[in-house]
Amino acid sequence: MKMSKIQSITVGFLLLVVVVVASASASITVLSPNGGETWNKGTSYPITWSYTGSVGSKVNVALFRDDNFLNYLASNVPIGSGGAGSYTWLIPAGTVTGSNYKIGVQSSSYPGIYDLSNTVFTIGAGVPPTITVTSPNGAESWVIGSTHAVTWTSSGDVGANVKIEVLKAGSVVQTLSSSDPNDGTYSWTIATTLVTGTDYRIRITSATNTAIKDSSDADFALTQAPTTGTTHFGEWQFITTTPGIDSYSETATTDGFVMGYCSGIGPEGRIYGATGSSSLLDIIAYAYRPQRTFFTEITILMPIRKGDLWRVWWENCDDRVKIKWLPLTV
């Protein structure tokens, strides 16, 4: 819209001529939203405009409802270049929905040069932006030092980046990334500085809106691999463990048997063996040690098929867990 009126006509003809010339050659035109659009709150949209002539270097962007001024969305926004400009508006979640809105763009230097949307547009409720952690999401058991994919999905205007954190018993113990691309996956090599435990979760938060976040639905476990590395045929592998419950797992490369051994003193102890797939494990071996004032040893033996995941859990084994892999020989 061009300058529509002269504030004073008593300053002289010369000035009046200059003003009229400026109004004839300078204009701003709102391009989007220009009427009929539906924009959802909680989402970002580009407000765009074109301009001609000398309109100044900056503009003010305003919101109108029922043709009444509500508020400025931004002041002194750069006009743009090459006759085109834009401003990205994140519509606040608290904005009142309705089909009676317009956008105004006004020159900061020449307030009389402005334009409004030709007709009204709608601000709708839309779908609230969300993040959903998909892995690890509970019950996994990952070995410290191994690499796994942390995955998630997102909807709505979550933003281009996310923050990824490791929680233990509800507290942050490591920040994997403060601003990772929101592409749904992150390759996590589990730091050897983390301790074993069954109370870990992953939390993912929008880097631009901390109210948008999600955590694993349930706890997952971090376990310690044998200190000597991959299980060797027929040799006991000593596993460094912590008091309480811990576990170790591998995928069998051939048919065979797994032996698990633990000893302890004091509270009752247990050792379990299970096998199957990553999504379903069946317990097939179990041993129990009652509370004792002297060391007691318990052992399990379970058959394993090639390609199956096997896992050994133990409780109160006082740092004396051993696992032996026995290949099946014909």
VOBA-1610 file (N, C-alpha, C; in pm, whole numbers, padded with zeros to 5 digits, always signed):
BEGIN
Met+00085-00119+00000Met+00000+00000+00000Met+00088+00123+00000Lys+00056+00219-00080Lys+00133+00343-00087Lys+00090+00437+00024Met+00172+00542+00045Met+00139+00641+00144Met+00004+00703+00108Ser-00092+00698+00201Ser-00229+00729+00164Ser-00270+00872+00193Lys-00197+00945+00276Lys-00236+01083+00303Lys-00117+01166+00347Ile-00133+01293+00343Ile-00030+01387+00387Ile-00068+01436+00526Gln+00026+01430+00617Gln-00004+01471+00754Gln-00025+01622+00765Ser+00043+01700+00685Ser+00027+01846+00689Ser+00044+01900+00548Ile-00047+01988+00509Ile-00036+02049+00375Ile-00004+02196+00386Thr+00034+02240+00504Thr+00064+02382+00525Thr+00212+02411+00521Val+00294+02309+00493Val+00439+02328+00495Val+00491+02378+00362Gly+00408+02386+00267Gly+00454+02443+00141Gly+00438+02349+00025Phe+00425+02398-00093Phe+00401+02322-00214Phe+00517+02229-00247Leu+00638+02281-00225Leu+00755+02201-00260Leu+00756+02070-00184Leu+00731+02080-00052Leu+00731+01957+00027Leu+00617+01866-00016Leu+00501+01922-00047Leu+00388+01844-00091Leu+00420+01768-00218Val+00490+01831-00308Val+00529+01765-00433Val+00622+01648-00406Val+00719+01670-00315Val+00813+01562-00281Val+00739+01442-00221Val+00646+01468-00132Val+00571+01361-00069Val+00489+01285-00171Val+00424+01353-00259Val+00343+01288-00359Val+00427+01201-00450Val+00545+01248-00485Val+00634+01167-00569Val+00675+01041-00497Ala+00710+01054-00364Ala+00751+00936-00288Ala+00637+00836-00279Ser+00516+00883-00257Ser+00404+00792-00243Ser+00372+00720-00373Ala+00407+00780-00484Ala+00378+00719-00612Ala+00480+00613-00651Ser+00596+00613-00586Ser+00702+00521-00629Ser+00740+00418-00525Ala+00686+00426-00403Ala+00724+00334-00296Ala+00602+00258-00246Ser+00614+00128-00229Ser+00502+00048-00179Ser+00551-00082-00119Ile+00468-00138-00032Ile+00488-00272+00027Ile+00362-00352+00000Thr+00380-00478-00038Thr+00265-00565-00065Thr+00282-00697+00010Val+00186-00728+00099Val+00188-00857+00169Val+00153-00968+00071Leu+00238-01071+00067Leu+00217-01185-00023Leu+00160-01306+00050Ser+00208-01327+00173Ser+00161-01443+00248Ser+00172-01418+00397Pro+00066-01440+00472Pro-00065-01489+00429Pro-00146-01376+00367Asn-00214-01404+00259Asn-00288-01299+00189Asn-00437-01328+00182Gly-00480-01432+00257Gly-00622-01462+00263Gly-00651-01605+00223Gly-00725-01677+00309Gly-00767-01813+00279Gly-00678-01921+00338Glu-00557-01886+00385Glu-00468-01987+00442Glu-00517-02032+00580Thr-00473-02151+00620Thr-00491-02198+00757Thr-00353-02228+00814Trp-00317-02152+00914Trp-00189-02170+00982Trp-00217-02217+01125Asn-00144-02319+01168Asn-00169-02379+01299Asn-00075-02324+01405Lys-00130-02298+01522Lys-00047-02250+01632Lys+00052-02359+01674Gly+00165-02313+01724Gly+00272-02407+01759Gly+00360-02444+01641Thr+00333-02384+01524Thr+00407-02414+01401Thr+00464-02285+01343Ser+00576-02296+01273Ser+00641-02179+01212Ser+00598-02163+01067Tyr+00577-02039+01026Tyr+00537-02009+00888Tyr+00612-01883+00841Pro+00640-01873+00709Pro+00705-01753+00657Pro+00602-01646+00618Ile+00612-01529+00677Ile+00537-01411+00634Ile+00621-01344+00525Thr+00566-01326+00409Thr+00644-01273+00295Thr+00578-01148+00239Trp+00660-01065+00178Trp+00613-00942+00116Trp+00705-00902+00001Ser+00656-00815-00082Ser+00737-00753-00186Ser+00737-00602-00163Tyr+00832-00534-00222Tyr+00839-00388-00206Tyr+00898-00326-00330Thr+00864-00201-00352Thr+00921-00122-00461Thr+00956+00016-00410Gly+01054+00076-00472Gly+01092+00212-00436Gly+01166+00219-00303Ser+01176+00341-00253Ser+01251+00367-00130Ser+01158+00358-00011Val+01152+00241+00048Val+01063+00219+00163Val+01139+00211+00294Gly+01270+00233+00291Gly+01352+00220+00410Gly+01413+00081+00419Ser+01500+00064+00518Ser+01574-00062+00529Ser+01509-00163+00621Lys+01406-00123+00697Lys+01345-00214+00794Lys+01193-00199+00792Val+01125-00305+00839Val+00979-00303+00847Val+00933-00354+00983Asn+00810-00322+01018Asn+00743-00377+01135Asn+00635-00474+01086Val+00623-00588+01155Val+00525-00690+01118Val+00421-00698+01229Ala+00294-00684+01193Ala+00188-00676+01293Ala+00077-00777+01266Leu+00004-00811+01372Leu-00108-00904+01364Leu-00239-00827+01389Phe-00340-00853+01303Phe-00471-00790+01317Phe-00577-00899+01331Arg-00681-00870+01409Arg-00797-00958+01417Arg-00924-00872+01406Asp-01012-00915+01319Asp-01132-00835+01290Asp-01093-00693+01248Asp-00982-00683+01173Asp-00930-00554+01123Asp-00886-00460+01234Asn-00870-00512+01355Asn-00818-00432+01466Asn-00676-00476+01500Phe-00589-00379+01523Phe-00450-00409+01557Phe-00444-00486+01689Leu-00369-00598+01690Leu-00349-00676+01813Leu-00213-00647+01875Asn-00109-00670+01796Asn+00026-00649+01848Asn+00127-00661+01734Tyr+00247-00610+01760Tyr+00357-00628+01666Tyr+00419-00765+01689Leu+00435-00840+01582Leu+00506-00968+01590Leu+00656-00947+01593Ala+00701-00842+01525Ala+00845-00810+01521Ala+00860-00666+01474Ser+00961-00599+01525Ser+00991-00462+01485Ser+01129-00455+01423Asn+01143-00361+01329Asn+01272-00336+01264Asn+01333-00462+01202Val+01247-00535+01131Val+01293-00652+01057Val+01357-00605+00927Pro+01473-00656+00887Pro+01534-00615+00759Pro+01434-00629+00644Ile+01429-00527+00559Ile+01331-00522+00451Ile+01346-00637+00353Gly+01467-00689+00337Gly+01494-00795+00240Gly+01587-00746+00131Ser+01583-00810+00019Ser+01668-00770-00094Ser+01600-00805-00224Gly+01632-00730-00326Gly+01577-00759-00458Gly+01427-00746-00466Gly+01369-00663-00379Gly+01225-00642-00383Gly+01143-00745-00309Ala+01208-00832-00230Ala+01136-00937-00156Ala+01190-00949-00015Gly+01101-00975+00080Gly+01142-00993+00219Gly+01057-01098+00287Ser+01102-01142+00403Ser+01027-01245+00476Ser+01063-01240+00624Tyr+00972-01294+00704Tyr+00991-01309+00848Tyr+00926-01440+00890Thr+00999-01524+00965Thr+00945-01652+01009Thr+00875-01633+01143Trp+00748-01671+01146Trp+00665-01651+01266Trp+00629-01786+01325Leu+00675-01810+01447Leu+00632-01926+01524Leu+00507-01885+01600Ile+00393-01939+01560Ile+00266-01898+01620Ile+00259-01954+01762Pro+00251-01869+01864Pro+00249-01918+02002Pro+00134-02015+02028Ala+00160-02112+02114Ala+00057-02213+02145Ala-00066-02151+02211Gly-00048-02034+02274Gly-00160-01971+02342Gly-00243-01880+02255Thr-00212-01871+02125Thr-00287-01785+02035Thr-00431-01834+02021Val-00526-01739+02025Val-00667-01774+02010Val-00693-01818+01866Thr-00758-01933+01849Thr-00790-01978+01713Thr-00902-01894+01655Gly-00905-01884+01523Gly-01010-01807+01458Gly-00981-01788+01312Ser-01083-01746+01236Ser-01071-01728+01092Ser-01082-01581+01053Asn-01032-01493+01141Asn-01050-01349+01122Asn-00920-01271+01136Tyr-00810-01332+01095Tyr-00679-01269+01113Tyr-00626-01210+00982Lys-00544-01105+00998Lys-00468-01048+00887Lys-00327-01013+00938Ile-00235-01002+00845Ile-00099-00960+00874Ile-00076-00823+00810Gly-00009-00735+00884Gly+00031-00605+00831Gly+00181-00591+00829Val+00234-00534+00722Val+00377-00507+00711Val+00390-00358+00683Gln+00469-00288+00764Gln+00479-00142+00761Gln+00625-00099+00760Ser+00656+00001+00678Ser+00792+00056+00678Ser+00822+00119+00813Ser+00939+00087+00869Ser+00978+00147+00997Ser+01014+00294+00981Ser+01061+00331+00861Ser+01103+00469+00837Ser+00987+00557+00792Tyr+00893+00498+00716Tyr+00779+00574+00662Tyr+00651+00501+00701Pro+00596+00531+00820Pro+00479+00457+00871Pro+00360+00457+00777Gly+00354+00554+00688Gly+00243+00558+00595Gly+00252+00456+00483Ile+00366+00392+00470Ile+00383+00289+00367Ile+00363+00153+00434Tyr+00254+00087+00403Tyr+00222-00040+00467Tyr+00124-00117+00378Asp+00100-00243+00417Asp-00002-00321+00349Asp-00056-00425+00446Leu-00179-00468+00423Leu-00244-00575+00499Leu-00275-00691+00405Ser-00294-00809+00463Ser-00347-00922+00386Ser-00475-00877+00317Asn-00494-00922+00193Asn-00613-00882+00119Asn-00741-00928+00187Thr-00743-01052+00235Thr-00857-01104+00310Thr-00805-01183+00429Val-00896-01232+00512Val-00858-01295+00637Val-00800-01435+00614Phe-00717-01478+00708Phe-00668-01616+00711Phe-00703-01674+00847Thr-00685-01807+00861Thr-00727-01879+00982Thr-00606-01925+01063Ile-00617-01911+01195Ile-00521-01973+01287Ile-00593-02090+01354Gly-00545-02211+01327Gly-00609-02330+01378Gly-00532-02394+01492Ala-00596-02493+01556Ala-00532-02562+01669Ala-00417-02649+01622Gly-00436-02716+01505Gly-00331-02800+01451Gly-00299-02919+01541Val-00188-02983+01512Val-00139-03097+01591Val-00024-03048+01679Pro-00033-03064+01812Pro+00076-03020+01898Pro+00207-03088+01860Pro+00318-03014+01859Pro+00446-03077+01827Pro+00485-03180+01934Thr+00533-03294+01890Thr+00569-03401+01983Thr+00699-03468+01942Ile+00766-03527+02041Ile+00882-03614+02021Ile+00850-03746+02090Thr+00882-03859+02026Thr+00859-03990+02085Thr+00986-04074+02072Val+01045-04110+02186Val+01162-04198+02185Val+01116-04339+02148Thr+01183-04401+02051Thr+01146-04537+02009Thr+01250-04642+02047Ser+01375-04601+02067Ser+01478-04695+02111Ser+01597-04619+02170Pro+01643-04659+02288Pro+01590-04767+02372Pro+01464-04721+02444Asn+01365-04807+02451Asn+01237-04767+02508Asn+01196-04854+02626Gly+01293-04935+02677Gly+01265-05015+02794Gly+01293-05162+02772Ala+01360-05226+02868Ala+01389-05369+02871Ala+01514-05407+02791Glu+01572-05313+02712Glu+01695-05348+02642Glu+01810-05367+02742Ser+01910-05441+02701Ser+02032-05458+02779Ser+02149-05439+02685Trp+02219-05328+02699Trp+02329-05292+02609Trp+02460-05293+02684Val+02562-05343+02618Val+02693-05357+02680Val+02768-05224+02671Ile+02825-05182+02781Ile+02905-05060+02784Ile+03021-05075+02686Gly+03042-04972+02604Gly+03146-04974+02502Gly+03095-05013+02364Ser+02973-05071+02357Ser+02915-05108+02228Ser+02842-04987+02168Thr+02802-04999+02041Thr+02737-04890+01969Thr+02595-04930+01931His+02502-04841+01955His+02361-04866+01925His+02298-04739+01868Ala+02187-04756+01799Ala+02113-04643+01743Ala+02007-04598+01843Val+02018-04472+01884Val+01909-04408+01959Val+01813-04352+01854Thr+01684-04389+01861Thr+01590-04347+01756Thr+01468-04281+01818Trp+01405-04194+01739Trp+01285-04124+01783Trp+01205-04078+01662Thr+01081-04042+01685Thr+00998-03979+01583Thr+00955-03843+01635Ser+00917-03754+01543Ser+00868-03623+01583Ser+00757-03579+01488Ser+00669-03495+01539Ser+00562-03439+01458Ser+00542-03293+01496Gly+00487-03215+01403Gly+00470-03073+01428Gly+00602-03000+01421Asp+00602-02879+01470Asp+00721-02794+01459Asp+00812-02813+01580Val+00884-02925+01580Val+00976-02956+01689Val+01103-02871+01678Gly+01139-02836+01557Gly+01263-02763+01534Gly+01364-02850+01461Ala+01470-02787+01414Ala+01569-02857+01332Ala+01663-02943+01414Asn+01674-02918+01544Asn+01772-02990+01625Asn+01711-03033+01758Val+01773-03136+01817Val+01726-03188+01946Val+01845-03209+02040Lys+01814-03213+02168Lys+01912-03244+02271Lys+01890-03387+02318Ile+01997-03464+02331Ile+01986-03606+02368Ile+02064-03627+02499Glu+01995-03683+02599Glu+02057-03702+02730Glu+02038-03846+02779Val+02131-03891+02861Val+02122-04021+02928Val+02083-03996+03072Leu+01977-04064+03116Leu+01930-04052+03253Leu+01956-04182+03328Lys+01993-04169+03453Lys+02005-04285+03543Lys+01927-04254+03669Ala+01829-04336+03699Ala+01741-04312+03814Ala+01679-04172+03807Gly+01652-04126+03685Gly+01585-03998+03667Gly+01674-03878+03660Ser+01805-03894+03683Ser+01899-03782+03679Ser+01989-03790+03557Val+02024-03674+03501Val+02110-03670+03383Val+02253-03708+03422Val+02306-03811+03356Val+02445-03852+03382Val+02534-03825+03262Gln+02474-03799+03146Gln+02555-03767+03028Gln+02466-03699+02923Thr+02521-03594+02860Thr+02455-03531+02746Thr+02525-03581+02619Leu+02453-03658+02538Leu+02512-03713+02417Leu+02529-03605+02310Ser+02433-03514+02302Ser+02441-03403+02207Ser+02350-03292+02254Ser+02399-03168+02248Ser+02316-03053+02284Ser+02236-03003+02166Ser+02279-03037+02045Ser+02208-02989+01926Ser+02235-03085+01810Asp+02164-03198+01812Asp+02179-03298+01707Asp+02068-03280+01604Pro+02095-03302+01476Pro+01989-03289+01374Pro+01868-03375+01409Asn+01750-03316+01395Asn+01625-03387+01425Asn+01589-03478+01308Asp+01673-03580+01286Asp+01652-03673+01175Asp+01607-03811+01221Gly+01584-03827+01353Gly+01528-03951+01403Gly+01626-04057+01445Thr+01756-04030+01435Thr+01853-04132+01475Thr+01984-04069+01521Tyr+02048-04135+01618Tyr+02178-04092+01670Tyr+02257-04217+01705Ser+02379-04225+01656Ser+02464-04341+01684Ser+02536-04319+01816Trp+02505-04404+01913Trp+02557-04389+02049Trp+02657-04499+02081Thr+02783-04460+02097Thr+02884-04551+02152Thr+02886-04528+02301Ile+02846-04628+02376Ile+02823-04612+02520Ile+02956-04593+02591Ala+02968-04480+02658Ala+03094-04442+02723Ala+03131-04541+02833Thr+03259-04572+02840Thr+03307-04665+02943Thr+03307-04601+03081Thr+03282-04470+03088Thr+03274-04403+03218Thr+03139-04426+03286Leu+03040-04476+03210Leu+02911-04506+03269Leu+02918-04636+03348Val+02845-04644+03457Val+02846-04764+03540Val+02731-04855+03499Thr+02743-04982+03532Thr+02635-05074+03501Thr+02513-05040+03585Gly+02397-05079+03534Gly+02273-05053+03607Gly+02153-05088+03523Thr+02040-05102+03587Thr+01916-05138+03519Thr+01814-05024+03521Asp+01859-04902+03552Asp+01767-04789+03568Asp+01800-04673+03475Tyr+01841-04707+03351Tyr+01875-04603+03253Tyr+01756-04570+03163Arg+01751-04445+03118Arg+01656-04402+03015Arg+01723-04297+02927Ile+01668-04278+02807Ile+01712-04172+02716Ile+01604-04064+02711Arg+01647-03938+02715Arg+01554-03826+02702Arg+01595-03740+02582Ile+01497-03706+02499Ile+01521-03622+02381Ile+01431-03500+02391Thr+01492-03381+02375Thr+01423-03253+02394Thr+01448-03164+02273Ser+01345-03091+02231Ser+01364-02992+02125Ser+01469-02890+02168Ala+01562-02858+02078Ala+01668-02762+02111Ala+01614-02620+02118Thr+01497-02595+02061Thr+01441-02460+02059Thr+01321-02443+02151Asn+01260-02554+02193Asn+01144-02547+02282Asn+01154-02661+02382Thr+01204-02630+02502Thr+01234-02735+02600Thr+01108-02802+02654Ala+00990-02746+02624Ala+00867-02810+02668Ala+00833-02933+02584Ile+00896-02943+02466Ile+00872-03057+02377Ile+00980-03161+02402Lys+00944-03273+02465Lys+01044-03374+02501Lys+00976-03507+02526Asp+01058-03611+02530Asp+01010-03745+02564Asp+01126-03827+02617Ser+01093-03925+02700Ser+01193-04017+02755Ser+01151-04161+02724Ser+01246-04253+02736Ser+01214-04395+02724Ser+01096-04428+02814Asp+01006-04513+02766Asp+00887-04549+02845Asp+00923-04625+02972Ala+01028-04704+02966Ala+01069-04784+03082Ala+01221-04791+03086Asp+01274-04841+03196Asp+01419-04849+03214Asp+01481-04953+03121Phe+01604-04927+03080Phe+01686-05028+03012Phe+01815-05044+03091Ala+01891-05148+03057Ala+02010-05183+03135Ala+02138-05156+03056Leu+02240-05115+03126Leu+02376-05112+03072Leu+02456-05215+03149Thr+02521-05304+03076Thr+02596-05413+03138Thr+02743-05404+03099Gln+02824-05476+03171Gln+02967-05475+03148Gln+03009-05600+03071Ala+03081-05583+02963Ala+03133-05697+02889Ala+03246-05762+02966Pro+03277-05889+02935Pro+03394-05953+02999Pro+03519-05871+02977Thr+03603-05862+03079Thr+03722-05779+03070Thr+03819-05829+02964Thr+03809-05956+02927Thr+03900-06011+02826Thr+03841-06004+02686Gly+03724-05945+02672Gly+03665-05930+02539Gly+03566-06040+02509Thr+03554-06076+02381Thr+03456-06175+02338Thr+03484-06310+02403Thr+03375-06379+02438Thr+03388-06510+02503Thr+03470-06607+02417His+03569-06670+02478His+03651-06769+02408His+03600-06909+02440Phe+03610-06997+02343Phe+03561-07133+02363Phe+03631-07199+02481Gly+03548-07254+02573Gly+03600-07338+02680Gly+03677-07266+02788Glu+03677-07131+02789Glu+03750-07058+02892Glu+03652-06978+02977Trp+03678-06974+03109Trp+03596-06891+03197Trp+03626-06744+03171Gln+03521-06666+03158Gln+03536-06522+03141Gln+03486-06453+03268Phe+03573-06378+03332Phe+03536-06309+03454Phe+03471-06176+03418Ile+03360-06146+03482Ile+03284-06026+03452Ile+03284-05935+03574Thr+03327-05812+03553Thr+03323-05714+03661Thr+03180-05667+03678Thr+03128-05679+03797Thr+02988-05645+03821Thr+02977-05552+03941Thr+02858-05503+03965Thr+02831-05418+04080Thr+02734-05491+04171Pro+02728-05453+04299Pro+02634-05519+04390Pro+02491-05507+04337Gly+02411-05610+04366Gly+02272-05609+04321Gly+02255-05691+04196Ile+02174-05641+04100Ile+02139-05715+03980Ile+02220-05664+03862Asp+02272-05755+03780Asp+02347-05718+03661Asp+02328-05829+03558Ser+02380-05806+03435Ser+02363-05909+03332Ser+02468-05894+03225Tyr+02478-05998+03141Tyr+02568-05996+03025Tyr+02501-06077+02914Ser+02518-06031+02788Ser+02456-06104+02676Ser+02547-06103+02555Glu+02527-06202+02466Glu+02595-06213+02338Glu+02504-06284+02241Thr+02540-06282+02113Thr+02471-06361+02011Thr+02561-06478+01972Ala+02506-06598+01977Ala+02585-06719+01952Ala+02625-06728+01805Thr+02751-06758+01780Thr+02800-06775+01643Thr+02797-06921+01598Thr+02766-07011+01691Thr+02753-07153+01660Thr+02668-07219+01767Asp+02623-07341+01744Asp+02551-07413+01848Asp+02644-07445+01964Gly+02589-07449+02084Gly+02673-07482+02198Gly+02600-07468+02330Phe+02679-07450+02437Phe+02625-07436+02571Phe+02691-07316+02639Val+02616-07253+02728Val+02669-07147+02812Val+02660-07191+02957Met+02772-07179+03028Met+02773-07205+03171Met+02789-07072+03244Gly+02708-07053+03347Gly+02718-06934+03430Gly+02744-06974+03574Tyr+02834-06900+03639Tyr+02878-06935+03774Tyr+02882-06808+03858Cys+02834-06817+03981Cys+02854-06706+04074Cys+02866-06759+04215Ser+02935-06682+04296Ser+02948-06717+04436Ser+02927-06591+04518Gly+02890-06609+04643Gly+02868-06491+04724Gly+02847-06526+04869Ile+02837-06421+04948Ile+02816-06436+05091Ile+02714-06331+05133Gly+02630-06363+05231Gly+02534-06265+05278Gly+02398-06285+05215Pro+02338-06178+05155Pro+02201-06188+05103Pro+02188-06299+05000Glu+02065-06352+04987Glu+02040-06459+04893Glu+02077-06415+04751Gly+02127-06510+04672Gly+02169-06480+04536Gly+02099-06568+04434Arg+02098-06521+04309Arg+02034-06596+04201Arg+02115-06578+04074Ile+02100-06673+03983Ile+02156-06659+03850Ile+02058-06722+03750Tyr+02028-06649+03642Tyr+01933-06694+03541Tyr+02004-06706+03406Gly+01953-06790+03321Gly+01997-06797+03184Gly+01877-06793+03091Ala+01887-06717+02982Ala+01775-06705+02888Ala+01830-06700+02747Thr+01745-06736+02652Thr+01784-06732+02512Thr+01662-06704+02427Gly+01685-06662+02303Gly+01576-06631+02209Gly+01617-06522+02114Ser+01527-06425+02092Ser+01555-06311+02005Ser+01564-06186+02089Ser+01603-06075+02023Ser+01618-05950+02097Ser+01487-05901+02154Ser+01374-05944+02093Ser+01243-05898+02139Ser+01178-05995+02238Leu+01227-06120+02245Leu+01165-06219+02335Leu+01270-06317+02382Leu+01295-06318+02512Leu+01389-06411+02572Leu+01314-06504+02667Asp+01345-06635+02658Asp+01285-06735+02746Asp+01388-06781+02848Ile+01352-06776+02975Ile+01442-06825+03080Ile+01442-06977+03076Ile+01561-07034+03060Ile+01572-07180+03050Ile+01664-07240+03155Ala+01725-07155+03238Ala+01812-07207+03344Ala+01804-07112+03463Tyr+01810-07171+03585Tyr+01796-07091+03705Tyr+01865-07161+03821Ala+01934-07083+03905Ala+01994-07139+04027Ala+01977-07037+04139Tyr+01964-07088+04261Tyr+01933-07003+04376Tyr+02028-07035+04490Arg+02074-06929+04560Arg+02160-06945+04678Arg+02093-06873+04796Pro+02057-06946+04902Pro+01996-06880+05018Pro+02098-06791+05091Gln+02047-06709+05178Gln+02135-06623+05256Gln+02230-06706+05339Arg+02358-06671+05334Arg+02461-06749+05405Arg+02562-06654+05469Thr+02626-06705+05571Thr+02737-06631+05633Thr+02871-06680+05579Phe+02866-06768+05482Phe+02988-06817+05417Phe+02964-06822+05266Phe+03071-06826+05189Phe+03061-06826+05044Phe+02991-06951+04994Thr+02897-06931+04900Thr+02824-07040+04838Thr+02830-07022+04687Glu+02848-07132+04613Glu+02861-07126+04468Glu+02737-07185+04402Ile+02692-07121+04292Ile+02581-07174+04213Ile+02619-07166+04066Thr+02569-07263+03986Thr+02606-07273+03845Thr+02482-07309+03762Ile+02477-07254+03641Ile+02372-07293+03546Ile+02438-07340+03417Leu+02365-07420+03339Leu+02409-07466+03208Leu+02288-07460+03114Met+02304-07394+02999Met+02191-07384+02906Met+02239-07405+02763Pro+02160-07479+02682Pro+02194-07500+02541Pro+02157-07377+02457Ile+02239-07346+02358Ile+02219-07228+02274Ile+02228-07270+02128Arg+02140-07215+02044Arg+02146-07239+01900Arg+02215-07123+01832Lys+02281-07152+01721Lys+02351-07050+01644Lys+02254-06938+01604Gly+02298-06814+01623Gly+02218-06697+01587Gly+02128-06647+01697Asp+02109-06726+01805Asp+02024-06683+01914Asp+02098-06586+02006Leu+02024-06492+02061Leu+02077-06406+02167Leu+02064-06481+02299Trp+02172-06483+02377Trp+02162-06541+02509Trp+02204-06438+02613Arg+02148-06456+02731Arg+02176-06359+02836Arg+02182-06429+02970Val+02273-06384+03054Val+02284-06435+03190Val+02263-06317+03285Trp+02167-06334+03377Trp+02144-06236+03484Trp+02194-06293+03616Trp+02232-06205+03704Trp+02270-06252+03836Trp+02237-06146+03941Glu+02228-06192+04064Glu+02194-06104+04176Glu+02277-06142+04297Asn+02342-06041+04356Asn+02423-06061+04477Asn+02530-06168+04458Cys+02611-06148+04354Cys+02717-06244+04326Cys+02855-06194+04368Asp+02862-06083+04436Asp+02985-06037+04502Asp+03107-06035+04410Asp+03087-05985+04286Asp+03201-05967+04195Asp+03269-06097+04156Arg+03196-06208+04162Arg+03259-06336+04130Arg+03180-06410+04023Val+03140-06336+03920Val+03063-06396+03811Val+03160-06446+03703Lys+03133-06568+03654Lys+03212-06623+03544Lys+03116-06684+03443Ile+03151-06672+03316Ile+03072-06732+03208Ile+03164-06810+03116Lys+03121-06930+03078Lys+03201-07014+02988Lys+03114-07052+02868Trp+03170-07039+02747Trp+03102-07077+02624Trp+03160-07210+02576Leu+03075-07309+02559Leu+03117-07442+02515Leu+03054-07473+02379Pro+03131-07476+02273Pro+03074-07507+02141Pro+03030-07653+02133Leu+02924-07676+02059Leu+02875-07813+02038Leu+02967-07883+01939Thr+03017-07996+01977Thr+03104-08073+01888Thr+03034-08203+01849Val+03053-08241+01724Val+02988-08362+01672Val+03092-08473+01660
//
